[in-house]
Amino acid sequence: MDEILKKIENIQKGHSTTSSTWDCDTCKDVGWIVEQVDGCDAARPCECTVKKRKQQSIQRSGIGEAFRTRTFTNFVTDGKGDEITHAKSVAMEYVKKFRQIQDEAHNSIAFLGQVGSGKTHLSVAIANNLMSMGFSVRYMEYRKDIDSMKRNKLDDMYYEKYVNRFKKCDVLLIDDLYKGSKRNGEVMETEIAIIFDIINHRYMQKKPIVVSSEFDVDSLIAADEGVGSRIVEMCKGRVVQLSGTDKNHRI
């Protein structure tokens, strides 16, 4: 607080800069607003600081520019059946209630099943909304990120840093879980070990996940009961399963 007050004082005296133009006229680019609360000075982040934090969160999320335009508004349900309409409704309700459920055991959501049914779109729309609310979200493109972690598993420092991206964020979005993983009909043990490490950490810490996968609940459990059962429990009440090729908007 003393440092913030000193910086404001220097700026007001004109010692901090010779420029008369500020990026933010409200806080004079300090980033904080000092107010009197119960007779004492109290500092709160300026709106410009809040906006910068949100922008930084978006940039660190790993969500590409194209995905940032995916919203609930441009997710079309007309003519796609009740399952798709229900999926969108559950996704929007999840965002609406997120602040009150974020610390609960069942604070996650999963979209499972049919290829091309909009699972990724809804997952990313949730992520974009949560980031706009100030939460840090990390996007895990399963096939790409799991392969990178497998290649670097022997480099302890790099591997731990990579994995921690997915362990420590407020919300983890896992897109296309187990995509391209099956070999001889089974998910490879190395992948199971990595994803279990991430999921179990978040399970124990009650940290939310948003999951999309072509696997249904039974297939998740069959791939690995430890991972699958944790995901199902974390997403209890919000496991959306989609089926039928008529749900595939790509064909």
Number of C-alpha atoms within 10 A of each C-alpha: 11 8 8 15 17 11 15 21 13 13 17 12 10 12 10 12 11 8 7 8 10 11 9 14 11 14 19 17 16 19 19 22 18 17 12 9 9 7 7 9 13 14 16 11 13 18 15 18 17 14 13 12 17 19 15 13 18 23 13 14 22 14 19 11 10 7 15 15 14 19 17 19 8 10 15 13 15 9 9 14 11 11 16 23 15 14 23 23 12 18 20 17 13 18 16 14 11 17 13 9 15 17 13 14 17 21 26 28 27 27 28 23 20 20 20 16 25 23 27 22 22 23 25 26 25 25 29 22 17 20 22 16 13 16 19 21 29 26 23 21 16 21 16 10 15 21 13 13 19 13 11 15 17 10 10 10 10 13 16 13 11 16 18 13 17 23 21 17 19 19 25 26 29 23 23 21 21 22 16 10 19 11 8 7 8 11 17 14 12 13 17 17 12 15 19 18 15 18 23 17 16 22 22 10 14 18 24 27 26 25 23 28 23 23 21 21 20 11 13 21 17 16 21 16 13 15 21 20 16 18 25 19 17 26 22 15 14 20 21 22 19 22 16 10 13 13 20 15 12 10 7
